[in-house]
Amino acid sequence: MTLRGASLQLLAGLLFLTAGLFGAVPNSVAQDEGGAAATTTTIEEFALQDGVIKRASGLLIKIVTRGDGGIVDPSDKAIVHYEGRLADGTVFDSSYARGQPAALPVNAVIRGWEEALLLMQIGSKWEIAIPSDIAYGKDGPPGIPESSNLFFTVELLGVR
């Protein structure tokens, strides 16, 4: 493991420990694919849910299942199952719907995803809310309106 990897693993552990001290980290919550963010209409509403952790970047994290595996390195490809939703609940992308996990280069995804992946342990399932400035901003791909806040369910299955 690299020094950066060890530092990120320590940071992830501290995030879990700190959240756990304040009762924010359940070991297991609802295991459905849509999850809590599916019915959220705003970042502010998501932030008010029990157990949500707010990062300095604005990324919001709700730990559904805490994994016990290693963490990814920025140069890895993360093997993930995920579902991405707009604030109105519209699903714009889903590996669940395709029936196959995706292998995504950690250093080539939107900033909010990269930040989350670098904190997750393999085996984790998180609900995340990504403000537009660390998502696509004004340059969203087809199907994602400009300046959209995005909501995801992300399961980190492994790395390669």
C-alpha atoms as one frame of an Amber mdcrd trajectory, in Angstrom:
protein
   0.000   0.000   0.000   1.326   3.444  -0.846   1.750   6.206   1.724  -1.177
   8.023   0.070  -3.257   4.858   0.274  -2.400   4.423   3.950  -3.256   8.064
   4.630  -6.584   7.739   2.833  -7.383   4.544   4.722  -6.631   6.351   7.992
  -8.847   9.275   6.890 -11.666   6.891   5.989 -11.328   5.196   9.375 -11.444
   8.543  11.141 -14.549   9.523   9.154 -16.275   6.306  10.268 -15.054   6.646
  13.859 -16.101  10.294  14.145 -19.502   9.597  12.631 -19.887   6.546  14.871
 -19.178   8.585  18.011 -22.152  10.757  17.183 -24.431   7.868  16.262 -24.274
   8.639  12.546 -22.997   5.311  11.234 -25.393   2.409  11.270 -23.866  -0.964
  10.409 -26.754  -1.730   8.124 -29.802   0.169   7.040 -32.291  -0.485   4.225
 -30.679  -2.581   1.499 -32.825  -1.477  -1.452 -31.311  -0.098  -4.664 -33.130
   3.246  -4.646 -32.524   4.065  -1.002 -33.096   7.279   0.862 -31.901   9.625
  -1.866 -34.525   8.347  -4.308 -37.219  10.446  -2.645 -35.042  13.451  -1.868
 -35.835  16.597  -3.793 -33.039  18.865  -2.597 -29.531  18.704  -1.210 -30.877
  20.458   1.890 -33.462  17.715   2.518 -30.821  15.022   2.060 -28.565  16.824
   4.558 -31.318  16.679   7.210 -31.615  12.876   7.121 -30.328  10.951  10.123
 -26.717   9.888   9.798 -25.715  12.181   6.926 -22.098  13.352   6.975 -21.261
  16.647   5.267 -17.786  17.060   3.809 -16.021  20.423   3.318 -16.546  20.088
  -0.453 -20.315  19.910   0.045 -20.479  16.168  -0.663 -23.106  14.512   1.535
 -22.692  10.880   2.562 -25.132   8.484   4.172 -23.570   5.134   4.986 -26.049
   2.353   4.288 -23.612  -0.534   4.783 -20.102  -0.150   6.103 -17.601  -2.317
   4.234 -14.597  -3.942   5.816 -12.286  -4.191   2.810  -9.477  -1.985   1.603
  -9.808   1.380  -0.073  -9.127   2.436  -3.631  -6.179   4.391  -4.943  -6.709
   7.253  -7.439  -5.031   5.138 -10.142  -7.398   2.154  -9.604 -10.524   1.184
 -11.463 -13.362   0.866  -8.956 -15.833  -1.948  -9.531 -19.192  -0.482  -8.531
 -22.913  -0.974  -8.742 -24.693   2.371  -8.790 -27.812   4.310  -9.623 -27.766
   8.017 -10.442 -30.836  10.221  -9.961 -31.802  13.820 -10.546 -33.471  15.812
  -7.768 -36.911  14.883  -9.145 -36.069  11.173  -8.768 -35.486  10.542 -12.482
 -32.912   7.781 -12.915 -30.379   8.875 -15.531 -27.946   5.960 -15.230 -27.930
   2.616 -13.442 -25.612  -0.372 -13.457 -28.393  -2.177 -11.571 -30.696  -1.737
 -14.586 -27.965  -3.034 -16.907 -27.480  -6.038 -14.602 -23.713  -5.612 -14.475
 -21.332  -3.624 -12.265 -19.226  -0.928 -13.892 -15.420  -0.571 -13.780 -14.715
   3.156 -13.469 -11.288   4.834 -13.380 -11.266   6.652 -10.041  -9.305   9.601
 -11.420 -11.673  10.056 -14.390 -15.063  10.423 -12.694 -16.736  13.615 -11.459
 -15.116  15.189  -8.387 -17.903  14.184  -5.998 -17.635  10.536  -7.065 -13.850
  10.557  -6.792 -14.013  11.992  -3.280 -16.549   9.388  -2.180 -14.709   6.452
  -3.766 -11.441   7.430  -2.095 -13.171   7.310   1.302 -15.185   4.108   0.828
 -14.036   0.692   1.945 -14.674  -2.255  -0.345 -18.018  -3.769   0.594 -19.587
  -0.391   1.447 -22.880   0.886   0.139 -23.484   4.614   0.405 -26.096   7.140
  -0.586 -24.393  10.314  -1.732 -25.649  13.732  -2.754 -23.318  15.704  -4.986
 -23.764  19.463  -5.384 -23.538  20.626  -8.990 -20.168  22.343  -8.506 -18.489
  18.985  -7.779 -20.688  17.111 -10.271 -20.976  18.284 -13.902 -21.657  21.969
 -13.204 -22.898  23.736 -16.316 -21.458  21.078 -18.652 -23.734  18.133 -17.996
 -23.945  15.286 -20.480 -27.209  14.626 -22.352 -29.988  13.825 -19.883 -28.504
  15.863 -17.031 -29.630  19.505 -16.966 -26.938  22.112 -16.313 -26.156  22.894
 -12.675 -27.933  19.761 -11.417 -27.358  18.366  -7.959 -27.045  14.600  -8.302
 -28.006  11.738  -6.000 -26.424   8.289  -6.136 -26.546   4.903  -4.545 -23.015
   3.482  -4.785 -21.778   0.021  -3.835 -18.011  -0.450  -3.926 -17.531  -4.100
  -4.884 -13.797  -4.160  -5.545 -10.876  -2.665  -7.485  -8.602  -3.613 -10.329
